[in-house]
Amino acid sequence: MRNIIWQVKSSFDILDIMQNKKILLVNLSKWRLWDINSKLLGMMLVSKIQMAAMRRDRIAKEDRSDFFLYIDEFQNYVTDSIESILSEARKYRLSLNIAHQYLWQLEQSDALTKSSLNLKQAIFWNVWTIMSYKIWPEDWEFMAKYFAPTFSDQDLVNMDKFKATMKLSVDNQPTIPFSVIPVNPYLVTWDDKLAKAFTELSRLKYWRDVTFVSKEIEYRIGSK
């Protein structure tokens, strides 16, 4: 963590990634970083992406490239600023794709940020495209309102695995809900050699040796 957040300059620029259609993959696994480190880095990245999106105010609307932000276990990586992102990101061509497991996660205070924001309210007031896999009985009463009358509460609870219901927003108008079978990642064939090649190219361009970074930090804080 020290080697990541104590460096003077980041090796990549979020605004550059947005404008030049680059891909940034961040592994925030709690099993590798531990819980508090994962949350801290995640919230820092979300804030940096928000600030980069807001900096697009200086860029002509027609020159703003679409940027898609995907956050899994979304409830772990947000602060009070997320409400601003949800309501204002569209005009800066920032598309949010957020996923979580059940609604109760969106109603809890966050011990790290001392935030008591009701995420459920912020999300459902601003998000118009919704996809739902099989849900728990505790959530059906709330979610059924979004998919009625096409799907009943029992349809949502008894959904087959790998299937989902979806409601789109097209030209700011909601569509009739429909069922979908998303791509199953467990059945996709990956090219391991190509993945390793991309990883090595990324390291050559953005990676810095940990020994050099550590010595640089120690020099700045006056350690011997």
N, C-alpha and C positions, 0 to 999 in steps of 0.2 A: 504494500500500500504506500509506503514512504517513497519508493522508487517511482510510483505512478504519479502521485499528486504533488510531490516536491520538486519536480522538474520545472525549470524556468519557462520553457516553451514547449507547447504540444507538438508532436510530430505530424499532426494532421489538423486541417482547418475544416470545421463543420460547414461553414458557408460554402467553401470550395467543393465539398462533397455534394451539397445540395445542388449547386448551380451546374456542376459538371457531370451529374448523373452517376456518381460513384456509389459504391456499396460499402457500408460499414457494418461489420458483424461484431457483436460484443457478447462474450460468454460471461454471464453473471451468476454462474452456478453457486448456490450456497454451500455445496459440498466442497468446492475448491476455495472459495473466498471467505466462508463463514457468513452468517446472516447479516450482521451489522455492516461489514465491508461491502457485501453485495448491494444492500440498500443504499449505502452512501454513494458508491460509484454510479449506481443506476439513477439516483436523483440528480447527481451532478450532470450526467449526460443529458437527461431530459431537460434540465434547465439550460444547458448549453445549446441544445437543439432549438428550444424556444427562443433564446436570444438571437440565434442565427436566423431564424425565420423572421423575427421582428426587424432585423437589419435589412431585410429585403424591401423595406419601405423606401429605401433609397434607389431601388432597382425598378425600372419600368415594368408594369404588369405583364406585358407581352414577353419580357425577357426572364421572367421567373419560371424556372424549371419545376415540374412536379417532383415532390419528394415524399416518399412513403415511409412512415415510421411504424414499425411493428413492435409491440411490447407484450410479451407473455408474462403471466402473473402480474398484470398491470398494477394491482393495488399496492404492490411492494415498492413502487418507484415513483410515487407522485407526492407533490407538496401542494400547498394552497394555490400555486400558480397554474395548476392543471386546469382549473375552471377557465382561466384566461386563454389557455391553449385551445380548449374545446370550443370556445365561442369565437375566437378570432383567427385561428390557424388557417381556415379555409382561404381567406383572402390573400394569404401569403403562400398559397399552393403547398401547404403542409397537410398531408393526409394521415390521420391517425387510425391505426388498426390495433385495437386493444382487446386482450383476451383474459378471462379469469374463469373461475369454476362455479361460484355461487354468489348470490346477492349479498349475503351476510358479510362477505369480505369488504364490500363497498360502504359499509355503515359503521366501521370501527375507527376509533381515533388511532393515530400513529404515534407510537411512543418515541420514535426517533426525532420527528419534526414537531411534536406537540400539537399536531394538526387535528382538528375535530371536523374537518370538512366532510359533509355527506356526499361522498362520491357518486352514489346512486342517483341522487337528484341532479348533480351537475352533468352526469353522463346522459341520462335519459331526456334531459331538456335540450341537449345539443346534438346527440347522435341520432341519425334517421335511418341508417342502414344497419340492420341487426340480424345476426345469425345465431341460432341456438341449437346446440346438440341436445341430447337427452338430459333432462334436468331433474333435480330432486323435487319431491312433492311439496317441500316448503317454499319453492320458488314458483310453482305453476300458477298460483293465484295472481301474482303480479305480471308474469310473462304472458299469460293467456290473453290478456287485453291487447297485446301488440299483434297477435296472430289470429285473433277471432275475426270473422266467424269461420275462416277457412280451416283452422285447426283448433281443436278443443284442448282443454287442460290434460285430458287423458292421452291425446296424441303426443303432447310434449313430454309427458312422463314416460310413455312407453315407446319412444322413438328407438328404432333399431340402431345398433352400433354402426359407426361410420356414416350415418345419415344425419341430416340437419334440416331445419326450417329457416327460411330467409325472407326478409322484407327489405326491399331496396328503396332508395330515394332517387328518383329520376327527375331532373329539372325541378328539384325542390318539391316534388309530389310523391307521396308514398305509393308503392305498387301493391298489388294483391299478393299476400304471402304465398310462397311455394316451397316445395321440398327439393333438396339437392343432395347429391352424393359427392362430397369434396374429394379431391385427390388424396389417396391414402399414402402417406409418406413411407409406410413400411413396405409398400410394394414398388416403390420407385428404385430404379437401378442407377447407382451413382458411379461415376468414373473416378476411382480413388487416385489414379495417377495425375489426372487433371487437377483434382482438388489439392494435391500436394504441391503441384507446380504453382498454382495460384498462391498458396500459402508462402512458399519460398520467395516468390516475386514480391509479395507484400512485405515480408521481413527485410528483404534487401533494400527496399525503398524507405520503410518507416521504422525499422527496428534499430535499437541502440543497445550495445553490450551492457549488461547489468553491472559489470565491474566498473566501467567508465561512469555510468550514472551514479553509482554509489559513491565513488571517489569525488565526483563533482558536488554532490550534496554535502558530504563531509567537509569539503573545502569551504563551502559557503557558510556552514554553521560553526566553523572554526575548530573542527575536531582534528585530532592528530592521529 
